[in-house]
Amino acid sequence: MKKALIIIDCQRDFICGALGFPEAEQVVSRISDKAAQGDWADIWLTLDTHDAAFYSCSREGRHLPIAHCIKGTPGHALDPRLQPFSTPDHCIEKNTFGSDRLLHVLQDGDYDEVHLCGIVTDICVLSNMVIAATALPDARIVVDHSCVGSPDQKMQQMALDLMEHLHAELL
């Protein structure tokens, strides 16, 4: 069985920066443990990536006017606990919630099972879970509820319920 782990947006701005929240630290520690203990064929990491000159003009910037994950700033950096699992060819920069590149990576990888974890559950994790299910319609899609986080617990629970409704398996 070929398994992939997808780690979504575990960057400084979502942990301790502009959009950080207290539970993010513990979530990233659990993600690091999961990455180290699994028998993963591949580990993929997405990085929310924005351009300082264009963020405020983007759809996201108009709805969320808090600049974050600006390429080249400390807030864009991957959390150091996840650096051991990061290689340049397995990091996917994305300028929106979901990643079209991730769709192709998963299709090309022909995975039987995909586990998703990361931050923010109700936005980027949910978006990329749908992409994983689209890329691999017959694969087992798993979301570990202890390895996702959101600053809004009500929205997190709603997103987990929705992912389960969309046939993701919740651990």
PASEBA-1860 file (N, C-alpha, C; in nm, 3 decimals):
! residues 171
1> MKKALIII> 0.085/-0.118/0.000/0.000/0.000/0.000/0.089/0.124/0.000 ~ 0.063/0.215/-0.092/0.141/0.337/-0.105/0.067/0.452/-0.037 ~ 0.131/0.507/0.069/0.067/0.612/0.150/0.144/0.743/0.141 ~ 0.067/0.852/0.136/0.125/0.986/0.137/0.070/1.063/0.255 ~ 0.154/1.147/0.311/0.113/1.242/0.414/0.121/1.381/0.354 ~ 0.014/1.456/0.368/0.010/1.594/0.321/0.000/1.684/0.443 ~ 0.096/1.772/0.458/0.099/1.866/0.569/0.066/2.004/0.513 ~ -0.044/2.058/0.559/-0.098/2.183/0.504/-0.056/2.305/0.588
9> DCQRDFIC> 0.017/2.396/0.527/0.039/2.533/0.574/0.085/2.548/0.720 ~ 0.179/2.468/0.762/0.232/2.480/0.899/0.345/2.582/0.901 ~ 0.305/2.706/0.882/0.398/2.817/0.871/0.386/2.910/0.990 ~ 0.492/2.984/1.014/0.500/3.071/1.133/0.380/3.166/1.146 ~ 0.334/3.224/1.036/0.223/3.319/1.047/0.094/3.253/1.096 ~ 0.077/3.123/1.073/-0.041/3.053/1.122/-0.022/2.995/1.262 ~ 0.102/2.993/1.308/0.131/2.934/1.438/0.152/3.042/1.544 ~ 0.244/3.134/1.517/0.275/3.236/1.617/0.280/3.376/1.558
17> GALGFPEA> 0.237/3.391/1.434/0.245/3.520/1.367/0.110/3.587/1.349 ~ 0.093/3.651/1.235/-0.023/3.735/1.206/-0.157/3.665/1.227 ~ -0.165/3.535/1.197/-0.290/3.460/1.211/-0.275/3.343/1.308 ~ -0.177/3.353/1.394/-0.150/3.245/1.490/-0.259/3.231/1.594 ~ -0.265/3.112/1.654/-0.361/3.085/1.761/-0.298/2.986/1.858 ~ -0.338/2.989/1.984/-0.267/2.912/2.088/-0.254/2.762/2.061 ~ -0.356/2.697/2.009/-0.353/2.552/1.990/-0.260/2.510/1.877 ~ -0.217/2.602/1.792/-0.135/2.567/1.676/-0.004/2.501/1.716
25> EQVVSRIS> 0.056/2.545/1.823/0.183/2.486/1.869/0.169/2.336/1.895 ~ 0.063/2.297/1.966/0.042/2.156/1.997/0.008/2.076/1.870 ~ -0.069/2.135/1.782/-0.105/2.068/1.657/0.022/2.035/1.578 ~ 0.111/2.131/1.567/0.233/2.109/1.488/0.322/2.003/1.555 ~ 0.326/2.000/1.686/0.403/1.894/1.755/0.347/1.756/1.722 ~ 0.215/1.744/1.721/0.153/1.615/1.687/0.177/1.579/1.540 ~ 0.176/1.678/1.453/0.204/1.653/1.311/0.348/1.603/1.294 ~ 0.440/1.664/1.364/0.579/1.621/1.356/0.594/1.475/1.401
33> DKAAQGDW> 0.526/1.439/1.509/0.528/1.299/1.556/0.469/1.206/1.451 ~ 0.358/1.246/1.393/0.291/1.163/1.291/0.383/1.142/1.171 ~ 0.449/1.247/1.128/0.539/1.237/1.013/0.656/1.142/1.043 ~ 0.708/1.150/1.163/0.823/1.067/1.201/0.786/0.920/1.218 ~ 0.663/0.892/1.258/0.624/0.756/1.292/0.558/0.680/1.178 ~ 0.519/0.747/1.073/0.444/0.680/0.966/0.533/0.608/0.866 ~ 0.473/0.521/0.791/0.543/0.452/0.683/0.501/0.515/0.550 ~ 0.539/0.640/0.533/0.496/0.721/0.420/0.585/0.697/0.299
41> ADIWLTLD> 0.523/0.677/0.185/0.599/0.674/0.059/0.651/0.814/0.030 ~ 0.566/0.914/0.059/0.603/1.054/0.037/0.537/1.141/0.142 ~ 0.604/1.250/0.174/0.547/1.355/0.256/0.549/1.482/0.172 ~ 0.432/1.542/0.154/0.417/1.667/0.079/0.378/1.777/0.175 ~ 0.434/1.895/0.157/0.402/2.010/0.242/0.355/2.124/0.154 ~ 0.239/2.181/0.188/0.195/2.301/0.116/0.236/2.423/0.197 ~ 0.262/2.529/0.124/0.300/2.657/0.185/0.211/2.766/0.127 ~ 0.132/2.827/0.214/0.054/2.942/0.173/0.155/3.049/0.133
49> THDAAFYS> 0.141/3.107/0.014/0.245/3.196/-0.038/0.180/3.315/-0.106 ~ 0.211/3.432/-0.053/0.155/3.554/-0.109/0.266/3.652/-0.145 ~ 0.234/3.742/-0.235/0.324/3.848/-0.279/0.280/3.977/-0.211 ~ 0.372/4.044/-0.147/0.338/4.166/-0.072/0.271/4.271/-0.160 ~ 0.315/4.283/-0.284/0.262/4.388/-0.371/0.119/4.360/-0.417 ~ 0.078/4.234/-0.417/-0.052/4.200/-0.473/-0.153/4.145/-0.373 ~ -0.110/4.115/-0.250/-0.201/4.050/-0.157/-0.329/4.131/-0.135 ~ -0.317/4.260/-0.109/-0.436/4.340/-0.078/-0.533/4.349/-0.195
57> CSREGRHL> -0.487/4.325/-0.316/-0.573/4.329/-0.435/-0.635/4.194/-0.467 ~ -0.587/4.089/-0.402/-0.639/3.955/-0.432/-0.775/3.935/-0.367 ~ -0.848/3.834/-0.412/-0.978/3.802/-0.351/-0.959/3.773/-0.203 ~ -0.858/3.692/-0.169/-0.833/3.663/-0.028/-0.801/3.790/0.050 ~ -0.717/3.875/-0.005/-0.678/3.999/0.063/-0.795/4.093/0.085 ~ -0.890/4.094/-0.008/-1.008/4.179/0.008/-1.099/4.127/0.120 ~ -1.102/3.994/0.139/-1.187/3.935/0.243/-1.115/3.917/0.377 ~ -0.984/3.902/0.371/-0.902/3.885/0.491/-0.786/3.984/0.482
65> PIAHCIKG> -0.808/4.108/0.526/-0.708/4.212/0.505/-0.591/4.207/0.605 ~ -0.548/4.086/0.639/-0.433/4.068/0.727/-0.324/4.002/0.643 ~ -0.223/4.078/0.608/-0.114/4.022/0.527/-0.049/3.909/0.605 ~ -0.028/3.797/0.537/0.032/3.680/0.602/0.103/3.595/0.498 ~ 0.198/3.517/0.544/0.273/3.423/0.458/0.326/3.492/0.333 ~ 0.380/3.611/0.351/0.439/3.685/0.241/0.575/3.623/0.210 ~ 0.593/3.582/0.086/0.717/3.514/0.047/0.837/3.601/0.083 ~ 0.936/3.538/0.144/1.058/3.608/0.183/1.056/3.664/0.323
73> TPGHALDP> 0.942/3.654/0.392/0.934/3.703/0.530/0.942/3.586/0.628 ~ 0.974/3.614/0.754/0.978/3.506/0.853/0.844/3.433/0.868 ~ 0.733/3.502/0.847/0.602/3.441/0.860/0.572/3.336/0.755 ~ 0.642/3.340/0.643/0.624/3.242/0.535/0.694/3.109/0.567 ~ 0.789/3.112/0.659/0.873/2.995/0.686/0.795/2.878/0.746 ~ 0.833/2.760/0.704/0.781/2.636/0.760/0.828/2.625/0.905 ~ 0.742/2.572/0.991/0.780/2.552/1.130/0.906/2.463/1.136 ~ 1.004/2.500/1.218/1.130/2.424/1.224/1.112/2.276/1.259
81> RLQPFSTP> 1.008/2.240/1.332/0.987/2.100/1.367/0.955/2.014/1.246 ~ 0.914/2.078/1.138/0.880/2.003/1.016/0.989/2.008/0.911 ~ 1.095/2.083/0.937/1.207/2.091/0.842/1.266/1.955/0.806 ~ 1.279/1.861/0.901/1.336/1.730/0.865/1.256/1.655/0.758 ~ 1.131/1.692/0.738/1.045/1.622/0.642/1.029/1.700/0.512 ~ 1.102/1.810/0.503/1.086/1.902/0.391/1.201/1.890/0.292 ~ 1.166/1.874/0.167/1.264/1.884/0.059/1.206/1.979/-0.044 ~ 1.292/2.051/-0.117/1.239/2.148/-0.213/1.140/2.089/-0.313
89> DHCIEKNT> 1.163/1.967/-0.358/1.072/1.910/-0.457/0.943/1.856/-0.396 ~ 0.932/1.855/-0.263/0.809/1.810/-0.197/0.737/1.924/-0.124 ~ 0.779/2.048/-0.149/0.710/2.166/-0.095/0.632/2.230/-0.210 ~ 0.507/2.256/-0.183/0.418/2.309/-0.285/0.369/2.447/-0.240 ~ 0.418/2.550/-0.305/0.369/2.684/-0.276/0.235/2.702/-0.347 ~ 0.143/2.769/-0.277/0.010/2.793/-0.334/-0.035/2.933/-0.293 ~ -0.104/3.002/-0.382/-0.147/3.138/-0.351/-0.295/3.147/-0.320 ~ -0.356/3.032/-0.302/-0.497/3.027/-0.266/-0.518/2.907/-0.174
97> FGSDRLLH> -0.640/2.881/-0.135/-0.666/2.778/-0.034/-0.625/2.638/-0.079 ~ -0.668/2.599/-0.197/-0.636/2.468/-0.251/-0.521/2.476/-0.350 ~ -0.459/2.361/-0.378/-0.344/2.359/-0.466/-0.371/2.273/-0.589 ~ -0.369/2.336/-0.707/-0.383/2.260/-0.829/-0.262/2.171/-0.853 ~ -0.146/2.214/-0.809/-0.026/2.129/-0.822/-0.041/2.002/-0.738 ~ -0.101/2.015/-0.620/-0.122/1.897/-0.535/-0.208/1.793/-0.608 ~ -0.309/1.837/-0.680/-0.393/1.746/-0.756/-0.309/1.661/-0.850 ~ -0.218/1.724/-0.923/-0.135/1.652/-1.019/-0.032/1.563/-0.950
105> VLQDGDYD> 0.025/1.611/-0.842/0.122/1.532/-0.764/0.056/1.403/-0.715 ~ -0.065/1.414/-0.665/-0.135/1.296/-0.613/-0.172/1.200/-0.726 ~ -0.221/1.254/-0.835/-0.254/1.167/-0.950/-0.130/1.094/-1.000 ~ -0.018/1.164/-1.011/0.106/1.104/-1.060/0.163/1.004/-0.960 ~ 0.135/1.024/-0.831/0.189/0.936/-0.727/0.114/0.806/-0.714 ~ -0.007/0.799/-0.765/-0.087/0.677/-0.761/-0.093/0.617/-0.620 ~ -0.130/0.700/-0.524/-0.136/0.658/-0.384/-0.265/0.581/-0.356 ~ -0.254/0.483/-0.267/-0.371/0.408/-0.221/-0.436/0.476/-0.101
113> EVHLCGIV> -0.356/0.557/-0.029/-0.403/0.619/0.095/-0.334/0.754/0.112 ~ -0.412/0.854/0.149/-0.360/0.989/0.171/-0.409/1.037/0.307 ~ -0.315/1.083/0.390/-0.348/1.142/0.520/-0.323/1.292/0.509 ~ -0.419/1.371/0.559/-0.404/1.515/0.559/-0.401/1.566/0.702 ~ -0.317/1.667/0.724/-0.311/1.733/0.853/-0.265/1.876/0.828 ~ -0.281/1.962/0.928/-0.232/2.098/0.912/-0.326/2.204/0.964 ~ -0.303/2.324/0.913/-0.370/2.444/0.959/-0.417/2.520/0.835 ~ -0.523/2.573/0.828/-0.643/2.591/0.908/-0.746/2.490/0.859
121> TDICVLSN> -0.803/2.413/0.951/-0.893/2.302/0.919/-1.006/2.344/0.827 ~ -1.073/2.453/0.860/-1.194/2.492/0.789/-1.169/2.572/0.662 ~ -1.044/2.591/0.627/-1.015/2.662/0.502/-0.923/2.576/0.415 ~ -0.795/2.575/0.445/-0.700/2.508/0.356/-0.700/2.356/0.370 ~ -0.718/2.303/0.490/-0.723/2.157/0.504/-0.845/2.103/0.429 ~ -0.960/2.164/0.452/-1.082/2.123/0.383/-1.066/2.133/0.230 ~ -1.014/2.244/0.182/-0.997/2.263/0.038/-0.908/2.156/-0.023 ~ -0.798/2.125/0.045/-0.705/2.027/-0.010/-0.752/1.884/0.010
129> MVIAATAL> -0.838/1.860/0.108/-0.900/1.728/0.122/-0.989/1.700/0.001 ~ -1.064/1.800/-0.042/-1.150/1.784/-0.160/-1.063/1.760/-0.284 ~ -0.952/1.829/-0.293/-0.861/1.809/-0.406/-0.804/1.667/-0.404 ~ -0.765/1.618/-0.285/-0.712/1.481/-0.274/-0.817/1.379/-0.317 ~ -0.940/1.399/-0.273/-1.048/1.307/-0.310/-1.077/1.313/-0.459 ~ -1.062/1.428/-0.519/-1.081/1.444/-0.663/-0.968/1.377/-0.740 ~ -0.847/1.395/-0.694/-0.730/1.338/-0.761/-0.729/1.186/-0.755 ~ -0.775/1.132/-0.641/-0.767/0.988/-0.617/-0.903/0.936/-0.570
137> PDARIVVD> -0.999/0.924/-0.660/-1.136/0.891/-0.619/-1.151/0.754/-0.552 ~ -1.056/0.664/-0.570/-1.067/0.532/-0.508/-0.973/0.514/-0.388 ~ -0.896/0.616/-0.357/-0.802/0.606/-0.245/-0.872/0.630/-0.112 ~ -0.813/0.580/-0.008/-0.858/0.608/0.128/-0.805/0.747/0.165 ~ -0.894/0.838/0.201/-0.857/0.974/0.240/-0.882/0.985/0.391 ~ -0.777/1.022/0.465/-0.782/1.023/0.611/-0.746/1.162/0.662 ~ -0.824/1.211/0.757/-0.793/1.336/0.826/-0.784/1.304/0.975 ~ -0.668/1.328/1.032/-0.645/1.301/1.174/-0.688/1.425/1.253
145> HSCVGSPD> -0.799/1.414/1.325/-0.854/1.532/1.394/-0.758/1.589/1.499 ~ -0.664/1.510/1.548/-0.569/1.562/1.647/-0.454/1.638/1.580 ~ -0.446/1.629/1.447/-0.338/1.692/1.373/-0.387/1.802/1.280 ~ -0.500/1.861/1.314/-0.550/1.977/1.241/-0.587/2.083/1.345 ~ -0.588/2.207/1.301/-0.623/2.313/1.395/-0.681/2.434/1.326 ~ -0.760/2.507/1.403/-0.826/2.628/1.355/-0.845/2.722/1.474 ~ -0.838/2.851/1.451/-0.864/2.944/1.561/-1.011/2.947/1.602 ~ -1.099/2.893/1.518/-1.242/2.893/1.545/-1.288/2.748/1.562
153> QKMQQMAL> -1.310/2.705/1.685/-1.343/2.566/1.712/-1.478/2.524/1.653 ~ -1.572/2.615/1.647/-1.701/2.583/1.585/-1.683/2.554/1.436 ~ -1.605/2.638/1.367/-1.580/2.617/1.225/-1.497/2.490/1.203 ~ -1.405/2.462/1.293/-1.326/2.340/1.282/-1.417/2.218/1.286 ~ -1.507/2.214/1.383/-1.596/2.098/1.394/-1.686/2.086/1.271 ~ -1.734/2.199/1.223/-1.817/2.196/1.103/-1.738/2.141/0.983 ~ -1.611/2.182/0.971/-1.526/2.134/0.862/-1.500/1.984/0.875 ~ -1.473/1.938/0.996/-1.451/1.794/1.017/-1.577/1.715/0.980
161> DLMEHLHA> -1.692/1.765/1.023/-1.818/1.699/0.988/-1.838/1.696/0.836 ~ -1.808/1.805/0.771/-1.823/1.812/0.626/-1.726/1.717/0.556 ~ -1.601/1.710/0.602/-1.505/1.619/0.541/-1.550/1.473/0.557 ~ -1.604/1.442/0.673/-1.656/1.307/0.694/-1.775/1.281/0.601 ~ -1.858/1.381/0.584/-1.973/1.369/0.493/-1.926/1.348/0.348 ~ -1.808/1.403/0.315/-1.750/1.388/0.183/-1.665/1.261/0.172 ~ -1.682/1.172/0.270/-1.622/1.039/0.272/-1.476/1.034/0.310 ~ -1.425/1.137/0.376/-1.293/1.126/0.438/-1.312/1.048/0.567
169> ELL> -1.213/0.971/0.601/-1.215/0.898/0.728/-1.149/0.985/0.833 ~ -1.215/1.005/0.945/-1.158/1.084/1.054/-1.096/0.991/1.156 ~ -0.972/1.018/1.191/-0.906/0.941/1.298/-0.922/1.016/1.428
END
